[in-house]
Amino acid sequence: METKARSENGELRDAMRDFLSAFEQFKEANDGRLAALERKKDDALLSDKVERINKALTEQKAALDKMALAASRPAIGRAFAPEADEKKAAIGRYMRVGDAAALVGLQTKSLNATNDAEGGYLAPEPTERIIAAAVRDISPIRQIATNREIGTTTFKKPVSLGGGAAGWVGETGGRVETQTPTLSSIDFPTMELYAMPAASQTLLDDAVVDIEQWLADEVQGEFAAQETNAFVNGDGVNKPKGFLSYVIAEDSVRAANEIGYVATGAAGGFAASNPADRILDLIYAPKQAYRANGRFVLNRKTLSVVRKFKDQDGNYLWQPSVSAGAPSTLFGYPVTEVEEMPDIAANSYSIAFGDFGRAYLIVDRQGVRILRDPYSAKPYVLFYTTKRVGGGVQNFEAVKLLKFAAS
């Protein structure tokens, strides 16, 4: 194990060194391209080289993050508590051979494994935890938003609409009754998300295979992809409501339940002169309290454009992380790549900035349900796996958008 750990660390260091080297090559090529443009000579070969290195940088960063995540993930041991071992054995037997007797027995002991009227069983806590951790590892919005577990179908969050009052008073002075603030609530209903991986009976019969980890590996990609798209673009109908689906208005005139935007000053792109100034305007659009933990959210195509920007001293505004697994930065703020963000186009909201931990709330109803189906796709066994997830904006002041438009 020590030899394996040293090998993984060595590979990580090599990948990090290659990534930083690629960034130096990118800067050199882009500087040459800019110099050619200043001489009013557009070098197509040099521009193509810049784009190729730019694409390679993005791919290397994704691979580096994946390696860092794998290296930091602790090994799954067998030191479960007796009760957890019992639950693990029960769900394992149900998944391998369809024996639900042990799960039915657990139902009489606790609510951690129950029978659904439509069939299926709630996975024991160890299995649910493995699946949840796997999904979080590859879901970028989950990593930066607030995550909350609930035991009901809807989470109600109280919010103040203002109207409260305060005042100064001396130590012995009389206290005048203040105005009562107006309160409301935001509802975050949970919706059902499902995946249906298939396994051969040979795989299920193999005692060496960790069946729980196999299920987590199979469903994590589907769950994470569907969730991330919903957290960004979801319309709230049978899915979470994405932050780009709320009413969006110019920041100076937006209402309390609307998300504000800053315009780039050019339709479908950045302004020709000082394009990075609009990004600075976006940074300073939220209040200082939200800038402290602010970060950028954009996709890799938009990042490939922003990566070329420099300040007045010729320094690149985008900087790679100096350690594996850490995010790159733009104007010193971390950058989160989310492929579900829109590409730059006329009137698109392609860059978001703010404190996403305070802006967006993800709610998970406790329990992952598994239904074993050996009949629908013979000779394979299907595992209809469901969880309930909700999400939406909880603080409209904490996030702002950059609109690629003249105004």
Secondary structure, DSSP 8 states (H G I E B T S, - for coil): -HHHHHHHHHHHHHHHHHHHHHHHHHHHHHHHHHHHHHTT---HHHHHHHHHHHHHHHHHHHHHHHHHHHHHS----S---HHHHHHHHHHHHHHHH---HHHHHHHTT-SSS-B-TTS-EE--HHHHHHHHHHHHHH-HHHHHSEEEEESSSEEEEEEE-S--------TTS---------EEEEEEE-EEEEE--EEEHHHHH-TTS-HHHHHHHHHHHHHHHHHHHHHHH-BSSSS-B-TTSS-EEEGGG--TTSEEEEE-SSTTS--SSSTHHHHHHHHTSS-HHHHTT-EEEE-HHHHHHHTT-B-TTS-BSEE--SSTTS--EETTEEEEE-TTS--S-TT-EEEEEE-HHHHEEEEEEEEEEEEEESSTTTTEEEEEEEEEEEEEES-TTSEEEEE-S--
